[in-house]
Amino acid sequence: MKKTELYELLRKIAELANKAEQGGGQDDDDDGSVSFERFPVCTPKSLPPRLLEKSADVAVEVNPMNAPQMGPMAALGASFDLTPARIAVLTSKFWGSQPRQLSVSFMETTSTQLRRRILQHMNAWNQTSGISFAETNGTGEVRISRGGGGYWSYLGTDVLLIPQNRQTMNLQGFTMNTPESEYLRVVRHETGHTLGCPHEHMRKDLVKRIDKNKAYAYFLRTQGWSQAMVDQQVLTPLDEKSLMRTPADQTSIMCYQLPGEITKDGEPILGGDDINSTDYRFMGEIYPKSDNAFGGSGAGFSAVDDDDWDFEFK
């Protein structure tokens, strides 16, 4: 079997597994929205492997403090060979300390009221940080879809590499009838990823709770991930010497729930329901507010052409 055929087979298996877990179909609620119980967990998104080195270069160009072993959330890994994939893991994705405004657009026709509500929750982070979000009539650096696929966002400066006809954040089924608690839990969490924050479950104390073999099986079934990708995205703990010096915090909005089926004790890793005080304090440290002019955005960087996007990630 060719490598491309294997990738396609794994992708189809993952799709079938997702449908089975979701009850065999996409049953809408009476108001047209999708039941949130079907997608309770954020699915981390990563770039195609061949773009990982480029993503590291872009992250460092946007913010030199992202460089490996210097960034505020660089992952442990000094003892590993510095392959392109490993360099990407070691490279943070933060936007830099100068205040800036990121543009936002919506992939589907979305009412003014709903667009404003989503933007309001995205800008909750601006309470302590110097990063804000503003809607644009054109194509935004942050592009939101409410279509299928659950909840996810690409990490920080990686959004600059996504083809402009593709979303960088997904909020499946969100409508004005969606409970406010879901806006607090989901929209603010995914925005944290867009700001460059990885999952809190990648803190050392929480990674210890994950059963490696169970995680391999789970992410192969649900995402079609290889063991190497699970190692990079789930099992490689964050650097405890980084700016985040607080103990691992399961009440952080960035600590999304992971199912008990992948933990050693069978208990899920709980998630935060809203941005907490530790989250606000940390965001204020890496994105300090100031009276300086906005530092602009990532508009000077070119996204990857859609034709150049690996097919298995379509």
N, C-alpha and C positions, 0 to 999 in steps of 0.2 A: 504494500500500500504506500502511495506517495505521501510525503509530509503534508501537502496541501489537502489531500483527501482525508488524512487523519484529523487535521484541524477541523475540517467541515463536519466530520462524523462526531467529534467531541462537542462541537457547537450545537448540533442537532440533539444530541443526547441531553445536553444541559437545558435546552429549550423544553424538551419533553418532560424532564424532571421538574422544571419550574411549573409547568402547567399542571402536572400531577399534584404537586404540593399546594397549588392554588385552587384545588378542587376541580381541575379539568377544564377550566375556562375562565373568562373574564366577565363575571357577573356584576353588572352595574347596580348601584343602589337606585332607589326610585328617583332621586334627583339627578341621575346621570353620572355621579361620581363613583369611583371604585372603592370597595370596602378597604379600609386601611389595615385591617387585620391580615390582609393578604401580603402586605409588604411592610412588616414592622421593623426590618433591619436595613440599614444603609449598606449598599454594596459598593465597596471601594473600587474606583476605576483607575486604570493605569494606561499609559500609552503603549502602542506596539513596541516590542522589545528593541527593534532596530532604531527607534527614535529616542531611546532612553539617554543615550549620550548627548544628543542634541538638546533634550530637555534640560540636562544638567548645564550645558553651555548657556542656554537662554536664561536659566534661573540665576546663574552667577553674573551674567551681563546686566540683568535687571537689578540685582542686589548682590554686590560682591560678598556680603556677609553670608550668603548661601553656600559658599565654597565648602567642600568636604572638610570635616573636623573643625570648622570655624563657625558654621551656621548654628543658630540657636536651638535647632532640633535635629542636628545631624545624627544619623543612626550609628550605633556601634558597628565596628567592622574593621578596625585597624589591622587586625590579624589576617584579613581575607585578601586574596588577590584582587587588585583594582581593575576588574573587567569593566566594560562600559555599563553593564547592568548594575554592578556593585557601586560604581561611581554615582550612578543615578540615585540609588538608595541613600548614599551618604550625603547627597546634596539636598539642602532644604529648598523650599519653594516660596519663600516669603517675598513680598513686594517691595521691601525696603522701608526705611524709617521716615522718609519724606512723605508728608500727606499727599494723597492722590485720590482721584475719583475714577471708578471703573464703570464703563457704560454697560447697560443691560438692555437686551431685547428679548422678545418672546417668539417662539417658533410657530405657535398656532394663533388663530384669532382669539384674543383674550380681552374681556371687558376692561374698561378704564378702572372700574372699582376693584376688580381682582388684581390688576397690575399694581395698583397703588398699595393694596394690602400686602402683596408679596414683597414689594420694595420696602415697605415700612418695617417688616420683620427682618429683612436683610440688613437694614440700616440700624437695627438694634445694637449691633456691634460698635457702631459709631459713637455710642455713649462714652466709651473710654478710648477708642482708637481714632487714628487720623485717616482711616480708609472709609470712603462712602461709596454708595452705588446710586446711579442716576439713569433713568430710562432714556434711550435714544430712539429716534425715528429710523435710524439706519440699522446696520448689523452691529450688535454689541459685542464687547469682549467677553461678557458673560451672556450666554444664550440659554434661555430656559424653555424646556418642553414639559408639557403635562401629559404626554403620551405614555405608552406602555414601557415597562422596564423597571418599575419601582422607583426608589429614591437613591440618587447618587450625584456626585460632582467630581470633576477632575480637580487635582490638587494645585492650588496656588497658580504659579506662573505657567504650569502645564497647559492652562486654558489657551495660551497664546499659540499653541501648536495644533489645536483642533481645527479641522476644515470648517470654514465659515457657514456651511450649510448644515452643520451638525450642532446639537446642543452641547453645552458644557455642564449643564445641571439638569437633572430630571426630577420632576415632582408629580409623579403619576396621579391623575385623577383629582388634583386640587381644584376646588370650586369655592364659591362664596359660602356654600353650605358645609364646607369642611370645618370641623370643630376648631376653635381657637387653640386648643391644646396641641393639635397637630401642626399648626403654624409655628408655635413655640418650639416644639420638639424637632420637627423635620426641617422647616425652612431655615431656621437659625443654625441647625447642625450642618446642613449642606453649605450654607454660606461660610461657616467656619472652615470647611474644606477649601472653598474658593479662596479664602484668605491665606491658605497655606498650612492649616493645622491638620495633622494626621489624626487617626483615631487614638483616643486615650487608652484603648485596650492594648496598644503596642508599648505601653510602659512595662518595664521589666517585671514588676510584681504581678501584673495581670497576664503577661505572656507565659509566666511560669504555670498558670492554671490551665493553659491550653494543651490538650493532648495532640501531639504532632500528627500521628497517624489518622486520628479522627478528623483533624483539620484538612489533611490532604484529601481524604475521601469526600468530605463535605464540599470543599471548594471545587474539586473536579466535577462533582455532580451538579452543583448549582452554577458554576462559572466556567467550567472547562479549563481551569487553571492547572498548570504543571506544578510539580512539587517545588521547583525553583521559584515560581511566582508566588506560591504560598509562603515560602521562606522569606521572600522580600517584602511582601505586603502584609503579612500577619505575624510571622514568627520571629522577625528580627526586632529586638527591643530598641526603643529610642534611647538616646544618650542621656543618662541621668546627670551628666555634667552640663547640660544645656541650660538655657534660661528658665526652663520649667523646673524649679527646684522644690516644688511641693510634692508630697506623697501622691502616689497614684490615686486618682479621684474618680470613683464610679458615679458620682453625682454630676460630673462635668458634662456639659452638653455634647462634648466631643467623645464621650464614652458611650458609644452606641451598644445596644444589646447584641450579644452573640449567643447562639443557642446552646443549651446545656449538652447537646449531643457532641460538642467538640471540646468540652472541658473535662478535666480529670475527675472531678467530683460530681459531674452530671448537673451542676447548678449553672444557670446562665450567668453571663457577665452583664450586669444591669446597666442601664443607660440613664443619663440625665434627662430631665423633662424640660429644662430651659437653661439659658446661660446663667451660670452661678457667679459668685463674687470672685472666685479664683480665676475663672475664665476671663472676666472683665479686667482683672488686674494684670493678667498675663498679656492680653491683647493690647492694653495700654502701654506695656513695656516694649513690645516689639514694634508697635505702630503708634508712637507718641503723638499726641496732638500738639500743634504749634500754630503760630500766627503766620507762618511762611506760606507762600503761594503753593497751590497744588503742584505736585511733581509730575503731573500728566498721567499717562497710562502706558499700556504696552502696545500702542498703536503702531510703533515703529517696527514691530516684529511681524514676520510673515507666517501665517498659518500654513499647515501642510495642505497641498492640493488634495481634493477628494479622490482623484484618480490615483494618488500616491499613498492612499491609506490602506494598510494591510486588510485584506478581505475578511480575515477572521475576526476583525474588530468592527465590522460594519453592523 
